[in-house]
Each structure stands twice: as structure tokens, then as C-alpha cells.
Amino acid sequence: MFERNDGQQLGAHQGDLRQDQDLVMEQILESIDTTPIGRVLKQIASLPELRREKILRLRRQITEGRYDVKERLDLALDKVLEDLTA
């Protein structure tokens, strides 16, 4: 049996899964600078946090039909791809 952070016990199988997940996470962290996906994840992690007010305003505009989602999405994807390949 293994113990979770909150004091509850896990069965042996769940403990093994947790150890496997920890091993995978360690491997990801070790290779973060040497793999393309690792570099992308590192860039994503360095992005600023989302601004709640902006998100709420955009949701309202989308709901009211005042926001051209397709055009904006295309522009956003172009910018993301440009930033990732620069």
C-alpha cells in the first residue's frame, strides 16, 4: 500500500501507476531542452498568464455573435506558428 498526500492509502497497482507517471515526468523534464516538443512546452510555460477580463469579454462577444471566430482563429494560429518557428 502507498499513501497519498491527503493520507488516504492507494492499492499496490495505483502506487505502481503513480511511480510510472513520476518516471515519465522525470524523462520529460530531462529531455525538455533536447526535443522539439520539449522546447514547445518550455515556450508555453513561459507565456504570461491569461487575463480573466479579456477572456470574459471575448466569450461575451462570441455569444452575442459580434466576434468573427474563424478569421481571428486563423490569425491567432498564424501568429503562434510564426512564434514557434522563429
C-alpha positions as CSV (number, residue, x, y, z in Angstrom):
1,M,0.0,0.0,0.0
2,F,1.1,3.6,-0.7
3,E,-0.2,6.7,0.9
4,R,-1.4,9.8,-1.0
5,N,-0.7,13.3,0.0
6,D,-4.0,13.6,1.8
7,G,-3.3,10.5,4.0
8,Q,-5.6,8.1,2.0
9,Q,-4.0,4.8,1.0
10,L,-3.6,3.6,-2.5
11,G,-3.5,-0.1,-3.6
12,A,-0.3,-1.5,-4.9
13,H,-1.5,-1.2,-8.5
14,Q,-2.3,2.5,-8.1
15,G,1.1,3.1,-6.4
16,D,2.8,1.4,-9.4
17,L,0.9,3.7,-11.8
18,R,2.0,6.7,-9.8
19,Q,5.6,5.6,-9.8
20,D,5.3,5.1,-13.6
21,Q,3.9,8.6,-14.0
22,D,6.7,10.0,-11.9
23,L,9.3,8.3,-14.1
24,V,7.6,9.6,-17.3
25,M,7.6,13.1,-15.9
26,E,11.3,12.8,-15.0
27,Q,12.1,11.7,-18.5
28,I,10.1,14.6,-20.0
29,L,11.9,17.1,-17.7
30,E,15.3,15.6,-18.6
31,S,14.7,15.9,-22.3
32,I,12.8,19.3,-22.3
33,D,15.7,21.2,-24.0
34,T,16.6,18.5,-26.5
35,T,13.3,17.5,-28.1
36,P,11.0,19.7,-30.3
37,I,8.0,19.0,-28.1
38,G,10.1,19.9,-25.0
39,R,11.1,23.2,-26.5
40,V,7.4,24.0,-27.3
41,L,6.3,23.0,-23.8
42,K,9.0,25.2,-22.3
43,Q,7.9,28.2,-24.5
44,I,4.3,27.6,-23.5
45,A,5.3,27.5,-19.8
46,S,7.0,30.9,-20.2
47,L,3.9,32.6,-21.6
48,P,2.1,35.2,-19.4
49,E,-1.0,34.1,-17.5
50,L,-4.3,34.7,-19.2
51,R,-6.2,37.9,-18.3
52,R,-9.6,36.9,-16.9
53,E,-11.3,40.1,-18.0
54,K,-10.2,39.7,-21.6
55,I,-11.4,36.1,-21.7
56,L,-14.8,37.1,-20.3
57,R,-15.1,40.0,-22.8
58,L,-14.3,37.7,-25.7
59,R,-16.7,35.0,-24.5
60,R,-19.5,37.6,-24.4
61,Q,-18.7,38.8,-27.9
62,I,-18.7,35.3,-29.3
63,T,-22.0,34.5,-27.6
64,E,-23.5,37.7,-29.0
65,G,-22.2,37.0,-32.5
66,R,-20.0,40.1,-32.5
67,Y,-16.7,38.2,-32.8
68,D,-15.6,36.6,-36.1
69,V,-14.1,33.4,-34.6
70,K,-12.9,31.9,-37.9
71,E,-10.9,35.0,-39.0
72,R,-9.5,35.6,-35.5
73,L,-8.6,31.9,-35.1
74,D,-6.7,31.9,-38.4
75,L,-4.8,35.0,-37.4
76,A,-4.0,33.5,-33.9
77,L,-2.8,30.2,-35.4
78,D,-0.6,32.0,-37.9
79,K,1.0,34.1,-35.0
80,V,1.5,31.0,-32.8
81,L,3.1,29.1,-35.7
82,E,5.3,32.1,-36.5
83,D,6.4,32.4,-32.9
84,L,7.2,28.7,-32.6
85,T,9.3,28.6,-35.7
86,A,11.2,31.8,-35.2
